Amino acid sequence: MKIYSPFHFGSRAGFLILAILLTCLISIPAHSQKVVPFADSLYLDSLVKHMVKIDRIFITGNKKTKDFIIKRELSLEEGKMVAYEDLEEILKKDRQKISNTRLFVQVEITALPLSNHLYDILIEVSERWYVIPSPIFQLADRNFNDWWINQGRDLSRVNVGFKFTHYNFRGRAEKLSLLAQFGYARNFAASYYVPYIDQTRKNGLGFNFSYSEFTNVPIRTVNHKREFVDIEELNRNEPLRENYSAGLTFTRRASFYNTHSAFLSFNSNHVADTILNLNPDYLLSGKNSLRHFNLSYYFRREMRDAVSYPLRGFLVNAGVSKRGLGIYNDINIFSLGANYSHHFPLGKKVYFSNSFSTRISTPSKQPYQYLTGLGYGGEYIRGYELYVIEGQHHFLNKTELKYQLVNKEVHLGSLMPIEQFRYVPFAVYPKVFLDAGYVIAPHLYPFNQAFTNKPLWGGGFGLDVVSFYDFVIRMEYAFNSHREKGFFLNFKAGL
C-alpha cells in the first residue's frame, strides 16, 4: 500500500516554507508548549508520521462470545487516531491478546482502508468448543513418570469420574466447573468465575467449594520418594483423610497485561489416628484435625505470544501467602514466591527460553502435609522427575534451545463434522535443555538429605509436539548430577 504524507510539496519553495515553519515551531519557548491544543499536537505529529483514524470495528465468527469480551483486548477503538507506521505492530499485539484469552482456535485482524486517512478494522475469530462434559481418567500421582516407574503402573491409582466445564458461560468468558470424581480419591467440587463484574471490565470475582476424601495417602518421604499407606493395609473402612475447602477470589486486570489477584479460603482437614501414629509430623498440631484460613496475593504480568507454548515475550509472577490467620492456632506458614521467564527467537526458526523461580517460607519446620519443594506443582529439575526434594526454600533455573522443525495448519473440512475441530495446528520442536536448582532445608528430615542443601542440575535433549486446545507432548531423555539417566514423558510445556 502506498503511504501518502499529509502534506505534498511539489517545489523547492514548498520545502523552504516547511523549513521556516519548523524553525518557528522549535523557537517557541518551553513554557508555551504546554498550551498547544490537542488538535494542534496531532497536526504537529502528522508532520512526522502519517496519522490515520479508526472508523468502525467489525467482529465476525463469534457466535457465542459477546463483542465486548473481544474489544476488551483491543488497544484500538473507534475514532482513535494512530500512526500508520505503527498500525501493523498494534494489530499484531491485539491479535496476540485475543488469542491468549483461550476462547478461540483462530484469530485474524485486518485493516481495511477506506481512504488514505481512514480505516475499518475487521476481526475474524473461530470459537473453541466451550462446553466440555468429559469423563475423568486421570493419574493420581505427580506426573506420568512417577506413576509409570515409582508406582509400577498401578491402575488402581487412577481417578475416574465426570467433569463438566463451560469455558465461556453466557458468552462472557465466565468459567463454570462441576466435578464428581471417584477411584483413588473421591472429590466433589464446584467453581464459578466471572472475569468482569462492573462496567469498567477490570474487576472479577469467583468462588469455589470442594470436598475430598482419600483412601490412600503419602505419609512420609524416604530417599526423596513418597511412601503411601492404603486403608486395605490398615483394615479400615473409613477414609484416611478428609478435606473441606471453600474460597473466594477477587481479580483486577487494570491494564491489558497486568493482573492482580487476591484469594481468601478456609480449609478443614481430618486424618485418621493411624496416620499420626505412623508420622507424628504429618499435621504438627498435636491432634488429628487442622483448620485454617488462607490469604494470598499474586501479581502477574503476561507478555508472551502464546500462553500454552510461548516462543516470544516474557512472564512475571510474584506472590505472598499466609496460611493461618490467627483465628485458629493450628498452623502458621508464611511464604513468598516469584517466577520470571523469557522467550525470544534467535533467527532461522531457532528459539531460546529461560526461566527462574524461587520460593521462601517460614517456619523452618512445617507439617508434612504442606511441605513442598522441587517435584511439586510443575517445579522440578528435568532428570529428577521421579523425586520430591522437599524443603522450606528453593531456587530453580530452566533453559532450553529449540528449533521449529514443523509448523503446519491442517484443515479437515467436511471430514470433521464438529466445526471447532476442523482446524488443527501442528508443530514439532527438537530441543536441548539444561536445568539447575537448589533446595534449602533448615530442618533436615531423616532419610532425605541426599539432594537437599546442595546444587543439582539436569540436562538432555527431547522433542516437543504442539497442537490445538493447548495440547503439548514432551518426550525427553535427561541426565542428572547424580549420574542417573532416563526417558521421561510429560504433557505440559517445560517452561
Secondary structure, 3 states (H helix, E strand, C coil): CCCCCCCCCCCHHHHHHHHHHHHHHHCCCHHHHHHCCHHHHHHHHHCCCCEEEEEEEEEECCCCCCHHHHHCCCCCCCCCEEEHHHHHHHHHHHHHHHHCCCCEEEEEEEEEECCCCEEEEEEEEEECCCEEEEEEEEECCCCHHHHHHHCCCCHHHEEEEEEEEEEEECCCCEEEEEEEEEECEEEEEEEEEECCCCCCCCEEEEEEEEEEEECEEEEEEECCEEEEEEHHHHCCCCCCEEEEEEEEEEEECCCCCEEEEEEEEEEEEEECHHHHHHCCCCCCCCCCEEEEEEEEEEEEEECCCCCCCCCCEEEEEEEEEEECCCCCCCCCEEEEEEEEEEEEEEECCEEEEEEEEEEEEECCCCCHHHCCEECECCECCCCCCCCCEECCEEEEEEEEEEECCEEEEEECHHHCCCHHHCEEEEEEEEEEEEEEEEEECCCCCCCCCCCCCCCEEEEEEEEEEEECCCEEEEEEEEEECCCCEEEEEECCCCC
